[in-house]
Amino acid sequence: SGGGAALASIGLISFAGIAQILPAMLGGIFWQGATRIGALAGLICGLVVWSYTMFLPSFGPEVLISQESIDHGLWGLQWLRPTALFGIRGLDPVVHAVLWSILLNSFAFVAGSILSRPSPLERVQAVQFISAFDSGPLARGWQRGATDAEDLLSMAQRIIGAAQAQNLFRTAAQRQGKQGYLPDPTPQFLETLERGLAGSVGAATAHAMLGQMAGGSSVTVEDLMAVADETAQIMEYSNQLEAKSGELTTTARKLRDVNDKLTKLSIQKDAFLSQISHELRTPMTSIRAFSEILQDPDLSDGDRPKYARIIEDETQRLTRLLDDLLDLSVLENGQVSLELRQARLRDILDRAQVSANVDKHLRIRRIAGREDISILTDPDRLTQVFINLMSNAAKYCKAQQPELTVIVTETPAAITVDFIDNGAGVDMANQDMIFEKFARASDHSKAGGAGLGLAICREIISNLGGQISYLPGQLGAAFRVSLPRD
């Protein structure tokens, strides 16, 4: 180890190093404004100065610090020489190192404490240290007769409820051989009451409240910290309950909406079955009746072709209805076979307008320049959707001069086709039901058909990878067909 002189030198360096805790220790005991950040800043600053002026040079030159730095200072700055900081020469090396390390340590500690804000825990700890001798020894236990039982009962009723509080006080009074609700506030009763209150407000809060009211038990800083912790836990739990309550409210509202929709669908289903029965029975009755007439030998030859045409028309009507039902079933089960190919959107709209044959009852306005778009789709199925939308506009638009506007909009990802008429539109209550297969937003018997058109349209567009929706807020009924480019 180099003998006694070396050991003494090592001891002095060690004592100078451990002395760096002195500013933080004294500040923590006597200064209420001291903070953890200030203490760390002072310790780090002091240890850096101590290491540079004493610890590193103790290993000798060219070991941990160069001779150049010892003679001329760090980076050649004379005021940074380890043995003459800030140009002060002539001091003993130990005194020099301790002086500057403790001085800069203290300065950093004070500056860091002033610039930082103490946390609540630091404030409580500061009060506990600085005021350690301001009060006498803490009293332990509860004092008999320090408070009135009526005050305790009033407090307990507010915390745990009137019924539970009265039951607790009545039981304690019976144990003491007294009648009524007011037992003597003995230490045993106060302990029982504290346990009863702890279940609602926490043990620390209950102890602090009874300590203030009974006056026999001092409330310490630890009690206040425990009360703060319990309060924070209660607030966190309350926030969690509030969040859960909000989620349950949202879920209940969604379930209510779904239940209302299912109720409407159930009603619509019954009406749909009734309508389908009527639609099937009517042509079948006509076919049967006119078939019997045709079998009449007295029927004139001129009436036979007329009755035969009626039978043919009713047969086609029945076939269309059955085709719609089968088509919807196939589409819903995903069994439809699509024939995808490139087609011009303008050609599909032209074909649909001709097939719908509604020009006599409805004026259709189109912007031809926007419709010159090539799209990968099933032209026949898409034409079926457009025919249905145009036919619906002709059936249900009750304007004096019915008009349907077809607007095509092109985006990088999709192509939208809007069908907007100038009628009254669809009631808000029925807007979310019109695409359901059992839905009947109006009297279909007046317009004809079984009301399966929009349900079939939805399934077709869905199979094509697009979406059909109702646009609220327009002048009349408005439907949007969105189709992907690919």
C-alpha positions in Angstrom: 0.0 0.0 0.0 3.0 2.3 0.1 3.2 2.7 3.9 1.6 5.0 6.4 1.9 8.1 4.4 0.0 6.6 1.5 -2.7 5.3 3.8 -3.0 8.8 5.3 -3.3 10.3 1.9 -6.0 7.8 0.9 -7.9 8.7 4.1 -7.8 12.4 3.5 -9.1 11.9 -0.1 -11.9 9.6 1.2 -13.0 12.0 3.9 -13.1 14.9 1.4 -15.2 12.7 -0.9 -17.7 11.6 1.8 -18.0 15.3 3.0 -19.9 16.0 -0.2 -23.1 14.8 1.5 -22.8 17.6 4.1 -24.7 20.4 2.2 -27.6 18.1 1.3 -27.8 16.7 4.8 -27.7 20.1 6.5 -30.1 21.6 4.0 -32.6 18.7 4.4 -32.6 19.2 8.2 -32.8 22.9 8.4 -34.1 24.2 5.1 -37.7 23.6 4.1 -37.2 24.6 0.5 -34.6 21.9 -0.2 -35.5 19.5 -3.0 -34.4 16.1 -4.3 -33.2 17.7 -7.6 -31.1 20.2 -5.7 -29.5 17.6 -3.5 -28.6 15.5 -6.6 -27.3 18.5 -8.4 -25.1 19.4 -5.4 -23.8 15.9 -4.9 -22.9 15.5 -8.6 -21.2 18.9 -8.8 -19.2 18.3 -5.6 -18.1 14.8 -6.6 -17.0 16.0 -10.0 -14.8 18.8 -8.5 -13.5 16.4 -5.8 -12.6 13.8 -8.4 -10.8 16.4 -10.6 -8.9 18.1 -7.8 -8.0 15.1 -5.5 -9.1 11.7 -6.7 -7.7 11.6 -10.2 -4.4 13.3 -9.5 -3.8 10.9 -6.6 -3.0 8.1 -9.1 -0.1 10.1 -10.4 0.5 11.8 -13.8 -0.2 10.0 -17.0 -2.4 7.4 -15.3 -5.9 8.9 -15.2 -5.0 12.5 -16.0 -2.2 13.8 -18.1 0.8 15.8 -16.9 -0.2 18.5 -19.4 -3.6 18.9 -17.7 -2.0 19.1 -14.3 0.6 21.7 -15.2 -1.5 23.9 -17.6 -5.1 23.0 -16.9 -7.8 21.1 -18.8 -7.7 22.0 -22.5 -4.8 24.4 -21.7 -6.9 26.7 -19.6 -4.8 27.9 -16.6 -7.8 28.6 -14.4 -8.8 24.9 -14.7 -5.5 23.5 -13.2 -6.4 20.8 -10.6 -4.2 22.4 -7.9 -5.2 26.0 -8.7 -8.8 26.3 -9.7 -9.9 29.8 -10.8 -6.3 31.0 -10.5 -6.1 30.6 -6.7 -2.6 29.4 -5.8 -0.8 28.7 -2.6 -3.4 26.7 -0.7 -2.8 23.3 0.7 -4.1 20.7 -1.9 -6.6 19.2 0.6 -7.9 22.6 1.7 -8.1 23.7 -1.9 -10.1 20.6 -3.0 -12.4 20.7 0.0 -13.0 24.4 -0.3 -14.0 24.4 -4.0 -15.9 21.1 -3.9 -18.0 22.1 -0.9 -18.5 25.6 -2.2 -19.7 24.5 -5.7 -21.7 21.7 -4.1 -23.6 24.1 -1.9 -24.2 26.5 -4.8 -25.6 23.8 -7.0 -27.7 22.5 -4.2 -29.3 25.9 -3.5 -29.7 26.8 -7.1 -31.3 23.4 -8.0 -33.7 23.6 -5.0 -34.7 27.2 -6.0 -35.3 26.3 -9.6 -37.2 23.1 -8.9 -40.5 22.6 -7.1 -40.7 20.2 -4.2 -43.1 17.4 -4.5 -45.9 16.9 -2.0 -44.0 14.1 -0.4 -40.9 16.3 -0.1 -42.9 19.0 1.6 -44.3 16.6 4.1 -40.9 15.2 4.8 -39.4 18.7 5.2 -42.1 19.6 7.7 -41.5 16.3 9.6 -37.7 16.9 9.8 -37.7 20.6 10.5 -40.5 20.5 13.0 -39.3 17.3 14.7 -38.9 19.0 18.1 -41.8 21.5 17.9 -44.3 19.1 19.6 -44.1 16.8 22.5 -44.5 13.1 22.6 -47.5 11.7 20.7 -50.4 10.7 22.9 -51.5 7.1 22.3 -55.0 5.6 22.8 -58.4 7.2 23.0 -59.5 9.4 25.9 -62.9 8.8 27.5 -65.3 11.6 27.2 -63.2 13.6 24.7 -66.2 14.0 22.4 -70.0 13.7 22.4 -71.7 10.5 21.1 -74.3 12.6 19.2 -71.5 14.2 17.1 -70.0 10.8 16.4 -73.4 9.5 15.3 -74.0 12.4 13.0 -70.6 11.9 11.4 -71.1 8.2 11.0 -74.6 8.6 9.4 -73.1 10.8 6.7 -70.4 8.3 5.9 -72.0 4.8 6.2 -75.7 5.7 6.1 -78.3 6.2 8.8 -79.5 2.6 9.1 -76.0 1.1 9.4 -74.7 3.8 11.7 -77.7 3.5 14.1 -77.4 -0.2 14.1 -73.7 0.1 15.1 -74.4 2.6 17.8 -77.5 0.6 19.2 -75.4 -2.6 19.4 -72.6 -0.7 21.3 -75.1 0.9 23.7 -76.7 -2.5 24.4 -73.3 -4.0 25.2 -72.8 -1.1 27.7 -76.2 -1.8 29.2 -77.8 1.4 27.9 -81.0 2.1 26.0 -81.2 4.0 22.7 -78.5 4.9 20.2 -75.9 6.8 22.2 -73.3 4.7 23.9 -70.5 6.1 26.0 -67.5 7.1 23.7 -65.1 4.6 25.4 -61.8 3.7 23.8 -63.3 0.3 22.9 -66.3 1.9 21.2 -64.1 4.3 19.3 -62.0 1.4 18.0 -65.2 -0.3 16.9 -66.4 2.8 15.2 -63.1 3.3 13.5 -63.3 -0.2 12.0 -66.8 0.5 10.8 -65.9 3.7 9.1 -62.7 2.2 7.6 -64.8 0.1 5.3 -66.2 3.2 3.5 -63.4 5.8 3.7 -60.2 3.8 4.5 -58.4 3.0 7.7 -56.2 6.1 7.7 -59.0 8.5 6.9 -61.2 7.0 9.6 -58.4 7.2 12.2 -57.6 10.8 11.2 -61.3 11.8 11.4 -61.9 10.2 14.8 -58.5 11.6 16.0 -59.7 15.1 15.3 -63.1 14.6 16.8 -62.1 12.6 19.9 -58.9 14.6 20.5 -57.2 11.8 22.1 -55.1 10.6 19.2 -52.7 12.9 17.3 -52.8 12.9 13.5 -49.2 12.4 12.3 -47.7 13.2 9.0 -47.8 9.5 8.2 -51.5 9.5 8.8 -52.0 12.5 6.4 -49.9 10.7 3.7 -52.0 7.6 4.2 -55.2 9.6 3.9 -53.8 11.2 0.7 -53.0 7.7 -0.7 -56.5 6.4 0.1 -58.1 9.5 -1.4 -56.1 9.0 -4.6 -57.1 5.3 -4.7 -60.8 6.2 -4.2 -60.6 8.8 -6.9 -59.0 6.4 -9.3 -61.6 3.8 -8.5 -64.3 6.4 -9.0 -62.9 7.3 -12.3 -62.8 3.7 -13.3 -66.4 3.2 -12.3 -67.4 6.4 -14.2 -65.6 5.0 -17.3 -67.3 1.6 -16.9 -70.7 3.4 -16.4 -70.1 5.3 -19.6 -69.3 2.1 -21.5 -72.4 0.4 -20.1 -74.5 3.3 -21.1 -73.2 3.2 -24.6 -73.7 -0.6 -24.8 -77.2 -0.3 -23.4 -78.0 2.4 -26.0 -76.7 0.2 -28.8 -78.6 -2.8 -27.5 -81.7 -0.6 -27.4 -81.2 0.5 -31.0 -80.7 -3.1 -32.1 -83.8 -4.2 -30.2 -85.8 -1.5 -31.9 -84.5 -2.5 -35.3 -85.3 -6.2 -34.6 -88.8 -5.3 -33.5 -89.3 -3.3 -36.7 -87.9 -6.2 -38.8 -90.3 -8.6 -37.1 -93.2 -6.4 -37.9 -91.9 -5.9 -41.5 -91.4 -9.7 -41.8 -95.1 -10.3 -41.0 -96.2 -7.6 -43.5 -93.8 -9.0 -46.0 -95.2 -12.5 -45.7 -98.7 -11.2 -46.0 -97.7 -9.2 -49.1 -95.9 -12.2 -50.7 -98.9 -14.4 -50.1 -101.1 -11.7 -51.8 -98.7 -11.3 -54.7 -98.5 -15.1 -55.2 -102.3 -15.7 -54.8 -103.4 -12.9 -57.1 -101.8 -14.1 -60.4 -102.5 -17.8 -59.5 -106.2 -16.9 -58.9 -106.4 -15.1 -62.2 -104.6 -17.9 -64.1 -107.0 -20.5 -62.6 -110.1 -18.4 -63.3 -109.3 -17.6 -66.9 -108.2 -21.2 -67.5 -111.6 -22.3 -66.5 -113.2 -19.7 -68.8 -111.1 -21.0 -71.7 -112.5 -24.5 -71.1 -116.0 -23.2 -71.6 -117.3 -24.6 -75.0 -119.6 -21.6 -75.5 -116.7 -19.1 -75.3 -116.4 -17.1 -78.5 -113.3 -17.4 -80.6 -112.7 -13.6 -80.3 -112.4 -13.8 -76.5 -110.0 -16.7 -76.4 -106.8 -14.7 -77.4 -107.7 -11.9 -74.9 -108.0 -14.4 -72.0 -104.9 -16.2 -73.1 -102.9 -12.9 -73.0 -104.2 -12.3 -69.5 -103.0 -15.7 -68.4 -99.6 -15.0 -70.0 -99.2 -11.6 -68.3 -100.1 -13.1 -64.9 -97.7 -16.0 -65.5 -94.9 -13.5 -66.3 -95.8 -11.5 -63.2 -95.6 -14.7 -61.0 -92.3 -15.6 -62.7 -90.8 -12.2 -61.9 -91.8 -12.5 -58.3 -90.3 -16.0 -58.0 -87.2 -14.9 -59.8 -86.7 -12.1 -57.3 -87.1 -14.4 -54.3 -84.6 -16.9 -55.8 -82.2 -14.2 -56.8 -82.2 -12.7 -53.3 -81.6 -16.2 -51.8 -78.7 -16.9 -54.1 -77.1 -13.5 -53.5 -77.4 -13.8 -49.7 -75.8 -17.3 -49.7 -72.9 -16.0 -51.8 -73.7 -18.5 -54.5 -73.9 -16.0 -57.3 -71.5 -16.3 -60.2 -70.2 -12.9 -61.4 -69.0 -12.3 -65.0 -66.5 -9.6 -64.5 -65.2 -7.7 -67.5 -64.3 -4.1 -68.5 -67.3 -2.0 -69.5 -68.1 1.6 -70.0 -70.2 3.1 -67.3 -72.1 5.3 -69.8 -73.2 2.2 -71.7 -74.5 0.5 -68.5 -76.5 3.6 -67.6 -77.9 3.9 -71.2 -78.9 0.3 -71.1 -80.6 0.7 -67.7 -82.5 3.8 -68.8 -83.9 2.0 -71.8 -84.8 -1.2 -69.9 -86.4 0.8 -67.1 -88.7 2.5 -69.6 -89.5 5.3 -67.3 -89.0 8.3 -69.6 -92.7 8.8 -70.0 -93.1 9.3 -66.2 -89.7 10.7 -65.2 -87.2 13.1 -66.6 -83.7 11.8 -66.2 -80.8 14.3 -66.2 -77.3 13.0 -66.7 -73.9 14.6 -67.3 -72.4 12.6 -70.2 -68.9 13.9 -69.8 -68.5 12.3 -66.4 -69.8 8.9 -67.4 -67.1 8.1 -69.9 -65.3 5.8 -67.4 -64.0 2.2 -67.9 -64.8 -0.1 -64.9 -64.2 -3.8 -64.1 -67.6 -5.1 -63.1 -70.5 -7.4 -64.0 -72.4 -5.2 -66.4 -75.7 -7.3 -66.3 -75.8 -7.2 -62.5 -74.9 -3.5 -62.3 -77.6 -2.7 -64.9 -80.1 -4.6 -62.7 -79.2 -2.2 -59.8 -79.5 0.9 -61.9 -82.9 -0.2 -63.4 -84.3 -0.8 -59.9 -83.2 2.7 -58.7 -84.6 4.4 -61.7 -87.9 2.4 -61.4 -88.2 3.3 -57.7 -87.8 7.0 -58.6 -90.6 6.7 -61.1 -92.9 4.9 -58.7 -92.3 6.9 -55.5 -91.4 10.4 -56.7 -94.7 12.4 -56.2 -93.4 15.8 -57.5 -95.6 17.6 -60.1 -92.7 17.2 -62.6 -90.8 14.1 -61.5 -87.1 14.4 -62.2 -84.1 12.2 -61.5 -80.5 13.4 -61.5 -77.7 11.0 -62.0 -74.3 12.3 -60.9 -71.0 10.3 -61.5 -68.0 11.2 -59.4 -64.6 9.7 -60.0 -61.9 9.4 -57.2 -58.5 7.5 -57.3 -60.0 4.6 -55.3 -63.6 4.4 -56.2 -66.4 5.5 -58.6 -69.7 6.8 -57.1 -73.0 7.1 -58.9 -75.7 9.2 -57.1 -79.4 8.9 -58.0 -81.3 12.0 -56.6 -84.9 12.7 -57.3 -87.0 15.8 -56.5 -89.7 14.0 -54.4 -90.3 14.0 -50.7 -87.6 11.4 -49.9 -87.6 8.7 -47.2 -88.7 9.4 -43.6 -85.8 9.5 -41.2 -87.4 6.7 -39.2 -87.2 4.4 -42.2 -83.9 5.3 -43.6 -82.0 2.5 -41.8 -84.6 -0.1 -42.8 -85.1 0.4 -46.5 -82.4 -2.0 -47.5 -83.7 -4.9 -45.3 -85.5 -7.7 -47.2 -88.6 -7.4 -44.9 -88.7 -3.6 -44.9 -91.6 -1.7 -46.4 -91.0 2.1 -46.1 -94.2 2.8 -48.0 -97.3 1.0 -49.4 -95.9 -1.3 -52.0 -99.3 -2.5 -53.0 -99.9 0.9 -54.6 -96.7 0.9 -56.4 -96.6 -2.8 -57.3 -94.0 -5.4 -56.6 -93.0 -7.2 -53.3 -90.5 -4.6 -52.1 -87.4 -6.8 -52.7 -85.6 -4.5 -55.1 -83.4 -2.6 -52.7 -82.5 -5.7 -50.7 -81.4 -7.3 -54.0 -79.4 -4.2 -55.0 -77.6 -4.2 -51.7 -76.5 -7.9 -52.1 -75.4 -7.3 -55.7 -73.3 -4.3 -54.9 -71.8 -6.1 -51.9 -70.8 -9.0 -54.1 -69.2 -6.5 -56.5 -67.1 -5.2 -53.6 -69.0 -1.9 -53.3 -71.6 -0.3 -51.2 -75.0 1.2 -51.7 -76.4 3.8 -49.2 -79.1 6.4 -48.6 -78.0 10.0 -48.6 -80.0 12.1 -46.1 -80.4 15.8 -46.3 -81.0 16.0 -50.1 -84.0 17.6 -51.8 -85.6 14.2 -52.3 -84.7 10.5 -52.2 -81.0 10.0 -52.8 -79.1 6.8 -53.2 -75.3 6.5 -53.7 -73.7 3.5 -55.4 -69.9 3.2 -54.6 -67.9 0.9 -56.7 -64.2 0.1 -56.5 -62.0 0.7 -59.5 -60.5 -2.8 -59.4 
